[in-house]
Amino acid sequence: MRVAGLGFRSTADVAALRDALYLAGGASGLSALDALATAEDKATAPALAALAAELGLPIIAVALTQLPSQIASPSSNVPARYGAHSLAEAAALAGAGPGARLTKGRTVASNKMATAAIAESNQP
């Protein structure tokens, strides 16, 4: 399973999410995704729903307690409720399931409103 994790500000638009995702996966990498993932409190954001519809992908809402706490790319911009780590990376790993590994670490949209990371696992 190949999952893109997304972290974003509440004011981020679909263009910011798309930009971060494109930087993480490139045009060819986007077609290989199985799902998008983010923290459960962001999973219903209109911009994310629009991107998921555009790409024809489901959204995995990751419970805050399920976000991995040991991430290689700490971020000082992440709210305390997500821990001091990259939400994009944590959501990608949690969404891809047990044994997941990052294939692309956190990338930041040009306008700094969104981040994306890609994880893969052998899970179906």
C-alpha positions in Angstrom: 0.0 0.0 0.0 1.3 3.4 -0.9 -0.1 6.3 1.1 0.5 10.1 1.0 0.3 11.8 4.3 -0.8 15.4 4.4 -0.4 18.1 7.0 -1.9 21.5 6.4 -3.1 24.8 7.9 -6.8 25.2 8.2 -6.7 28.0 5.5 -4.8 25.8 3.0 -6.6 25.5 -0.4 -6.5 22.5 -2.8 -3.7 24.1 -4.8 -1.4 24.1 -1.7 -2.2 20.5 -1.0 -1.7 19.5 -4.7 1.6 21.4 -4.7 3.0 19.6 -1.6 1.8 16.2 -2.9 3.4 16.8 -6.4 6.7 17.8 -4.7 6.6 14.6 -2.7 5.6 12.2 -5.5 6.0 13.8 -8.8 3.4 13.5 -11.6 4.1 9.8 -12.1 4.1 9.0 -8.4 0.6 10.3 -7.8 -0.9 7.7 -10.0 0.6 5.0 -7.8 -1.0 6.2 -4.6 -3.7 4.1 -2.9 -4.9 6.7 -0.4 -4.4 10.0 1.3 -4.0 10.2 5.0 -4.2 12.9 7.7 -5.1 13.4 11.3 -8.7 12.7 12.1 -9.4 16.3 13.0 -8.4 17.4 9.5 -9.9 14.6 7.4 -13.1 16.4 6.5 -11.4 19.6 5.4 -13.0 20.8 2.1 -9.6 21.2 0.4 -8.6 17.7 1.2 -11.9 16.3 0.1 -11.6 18.2 -3.2 -8.1 16.8 -3.8 -9.2 13.3 -2.9 -12.1 13.6 -5.4 -9.8 15.0 -8.1 -7.4 12.0 -7.6 -10.1 9.4 -7.1 -8.5 8.4 -3.7 -10.0 7.6 -0.3 -9.0 9.6 2.8 -7.7 7.7 5.8 -8.5 9.6 9.0 -5.8 8.7 11.5 -6.7 8.9 15.2 -4.4 11.3 17.1 -3.3 8.4 19.4 -2.3 6.4 16.3 0.1 9.0 14.9 3.7 7.6 15.3 5.7 9.7 17.7 9.2 9.0 16.4 9.6 10.7 13.1 12.8 11.6 11.4 11.8 15.1 10.5 10.7 17.1 13.6 8.7 20.2 12.9 8.5 23.2 15.2 5.3 24.4 13.3 3.2 21.4 14.2 0.5 22.0 16.9 1.1 20.2 20.2 -1.8 17.9 19.6 0.2 16.1 16.9 3.4 16.0 18.9 6.7 17.6 17.8 6.9 15.7 14.6 5.8 16.0 11.0 2.1 15.3 10.6 2.6 14.4 7.0 5.1 11.7 7.7 3.2 10.4 10.8 -0.1 10.2 8.8 1.6 8.5 5.8 3.2 5.8 8.1 0.0 5.2 10.1 -2.1 5.2 6.9 0.1 2.7 5.1 -0.1 0.3 8.1 2.2 -2.0 10.0 5.7 -2.2 8.7 5.4 1.0 6.6 8.5 3.0 5.7 8.8 6.5 4.3 9.8 6.6 0.6 9.7 10.4 0.5 10.1 12.5 3.6 8.2 15.7 4.3 8.0 18.2 1.4 6.6 21.7 1.9 4.2 23.5 -0.6 5.6 26.6 -2.1 3.3 28.8 -0.1 4.2 26.9 3.1 0.5 26.1 3.8 0.8 22.3 3.4 3.2 19.4 3.7 3.2 15.9 2.2 5.1 12.6 2.6 4.8 9.2 1.1 5.0 5.8 2.8 4.8 2.2 1.6 4.0 -1.1 3.2 3.3 -4.6 2.1 -0.3 -4.3 3.4 -3.0 -4.7 0.8 
